[in-house]
Structure formats: structure tokens, C-alpha cells
Amino acid sequence: MGTTIATETYDLLVIGAGSGGVRASRVAASLGAKVAVIEERALGGTCVNVGCIPKKLFVYASQFNEQFERGKAYGWQANDIHFNWPILRDNTQQEIQRLNGVYGRILDNAGVTLLRGHARLLGDGQVQVEDTVYRAKRIILAVGGWPFIPDLPGREHAITSNEIFTLPELPERVVVVGGGYIACEFAGFLNGLGVDTHLIYRGDLILRGFDDDIRQLMLEQMRHKGVQVHLQTDIDAIEKTSTGQLNLALNNDSEMQAGAVIYATGRKPLLDNLGLENTQATTSKSGALTVGDDYQTAEPNLYAIGDAIDRLALTPVALAEGMDLAHRLYGKTGQGPGAVDYPLVPTAVFTQPNIATVGLTENQAQQNSVEYDVYRASFTPLPLTLSQSSEKVMVKLLVERASDKVIGCHMVGAEAGEIIQGLAVAMTAGATKADFDRTIGIHPTVAEEFVTLREPVTK
């Protein structure tokens, strides 16, 4: 069967129906463009299918056992508590399927055509999808990323974050490889679900890029909760035994056994067989597409957003980039949301307890020669005072001396993301430490600590 040429030309073809691609296509259509989006997998991209949504549902599930235990100090007695993996797995997949349908309706209601299949760039505004070639005046690449497993003997026996949510059975022992936020999140919820969990990381401290106080405290908290963290350690080879168990040869000449090995060592832009060689688009050393401030690649009228570019691989960032680009291409000057302010993007890590942060870390402030003061407090939160829990909360502010502006907010503690989201609004508005100081706190809460920090701990 030969290739056919579609008779119609689109104003915009978007490759990828994840968060960024759907947002860009929907907004462009609302601004009058004729738009089609191409997707070969489930709608919603990484976030909906194998990322944010299932991950956080699993985090919620993993917290109940600890909550039941803490409830004893409040007079509650819970007997015969046990966990059923298939119920969590299957209910999560049902929710994902519901969201797939939501994304489909969003596209349909916006008047965006959905084209199913693998997209390949042919150059000159042409994109082949299966056996049909489509033409477009502009193309946006919103292809997202894919988990990366390094090249080592036995790598075929390892799995990634893509597979963990649909395992037929939950292994008794799991080894998570990596030290970033995905690895730490997965180690946390697996441990909470009762799995003997080991985290292997080749570095000397987890969560590189986060504030050092957060990194150290989270390492302590994970170990307190039962995650066995092995620093300066890596896997040299994986061997599958006749019983299905995995033998791991480590770089320190020791061995370890596990029912599953999950690699969370990063994701790479999903550019395989995309046809980039037929364009002038280039990639960076990390494999990400190179774009300018307007998201344009070196190929005229070819743009890229989201995890495919070297910015911030976060769902809200992809959404913001998609909206910004759609307005740049089809909106009126001055009416769009404007460029993404990357330094002020808040983020959360759904470890246990949570981490959330916005603005500069101390290391970043020092690298930028910013003179600053640190305000910090660490304490046992009120809900845990009746229990035997060793969990701590930490709140931390960085304040620029010259301007009194708050340039960094960091937190470890339950619902940290909910709290830091509000503080991100304040920082985006340019709040100073004086603004924080004259804000009345809500008592008794953890959040009030951010407006009651009075004395700097370093000068």
C-alpha cells in the first residue's frame, strides 16, 4: 500500500498530545488556527499515564499504613490492616483511562483534529503519519521524554517508571536506581506499601540541585522511615536467576538480590525516528532540541516545547510554554501570558514527607554573587507530637540583603507543595521579608512559620 498525500493543509500540526501539546493545540485553535495534533500513544502524555497522576495516587496509598499507626496515639485502634496491590493498580488505571477520555474531549471541543499514529518529519512542512502525508504552515514538537536505562549487562531485566504502575505482582524487595526526585519518590511510596526498598545512587548525596539542607534532611527522613539508601554505589551487571529473582553485581564488589530493579536515572527527549535529519533542527549535548527564546528550532516554522527542550521538565512548565507559543504564533501582541519565568517556577517532590521549593538555593545565590540572609526553622509538626514519629518539618527563606526581597522558599513537610504554591505567588509579585513579617499567620499551622521567622541563622 503506497503513501497518500492529504488534500488539506493545516495552519499548525502538533506532534504529541501530552500536557504541552494539548494546551498549544487547544489555544491555537481558539485563536482561529486550523490545528491537528498527532499522537501514537495514550492521550495525556507522561503526566497522565506514567507520571504525575499515577505517582501521586501511589504516594497517597502508601501513606495510609503510617497514618493508621499514628492514629493509635489519638485513641484509634485499627486491626487486620493489609494492603491489596491489584486494587490500587486497577483503580489507578481506571482513573488514567478516564483522564484519557477527558483529554480527547478537550481536543474535540476545541475543534482540534486528532491524528493517530507515529509522526515523522519529511521537511518542507510535511509530516508523515503512518501511510498519509500531511502539510502544515507550522509544526510544534511536543514529544516529551522517555526513561533512560544505561548500557550494562542485563539491562533488559530492569524496568522503569513506565512499567511500575502495572506490575502483575508487587515484589517483596525492590532496588531503585537513581538519586533524583523520581527515584526518591518511588523509593518512598514502595517503602510505604510494605516493600523492602533499597535506593542505590552513585553520588554522595541525593537530590542534586535542591537546597543542601533539604537534601540532608530528606536523606535522614528516608532512612528513618525504612528506605535503605546506598550512596556512592552503582550496579555493574544484572543477572536473572532460574527462580525469577535478580542478582545485582555492585561496583563495590558486593552483591544484592531483588525481585525488581527500577531505573530512575533520568529521561531523554523522545526523538527516535522523528525525521530530524530531514530538517535543520539541532540538539544539545543532553539530546534535547535546541530552541531560542521563541521556542523556534533552527528549522524555520518548526518549534519545540516541554520535555523535548532543555528547560524544565515539569508539566506546568510545558503547559505554560504551549500557551505562550500559541499566543506568539496566533494571538495579538500583548494579550498572551508572556514568557515563562523559569527562575520562579515552583516545584514539589512527593517524597515522604514532601519537599517543595521556589527560587534560589544557597548554592545558586552564591554562584550569582548574591549577598543574602538565611531564615530557617526545623521542628516536629503538631499532628505528630502525640506519636513516636521522628519526622521533622523544615522551613527556610533566603532573603537578598540589598533589596530585602525573598529570593528562595524551601520546605520539607506534609503538604509542602500546597504551601509553597502560595508563597510562589508572593515571590512572583516581588514580596520582601518585611511583607512576610507583617503578614498574620494562621495558627496553629506549619505555614505560619514562614511569616514568623524573625532572626537570620547566618549573615
Secondary structure, 3 states (H helix, E strand, C coil): CCCEEEEEEEEEEEECCCHHHHHHHHHHHHCCCCEEEEECCCCCHHHHHHCHHHHHHHHHHHHHHHHHHHHHHHCCCCCCCCCCHHHHHHHHHHHHHHHHHHHHHHHHHHCCEEEECCEEEEECCEEEECCEEEEEEEEEECCCEEECCCCCCCHHHCEEHHHHCCCCCCCCEEEEECCCHHHHHHHHHHHHCCCEEEEECCCCCCCCCCCHHHHHHHHHHHHHHCCEEECCCCEEEEEECCCCCEEEEECCCCEEEECEEEECCCEEECCCCCCHHHCCCCECCCCCECCCCCCECCCCCEEECHHHECCCCCHHHHHHHHHHHHHHHHCCCCCCCCCCCHHHCCEEECCCCCEEEEECCHHHHHHCCCCEEEEEEEECCHHHCCCCCCCCEEEEEEEECCCCEEEEEEEECCCHHHHHHHHHHHHHCCCEHHHHHCCCCCCCCCHHHHHCCCCCCEC
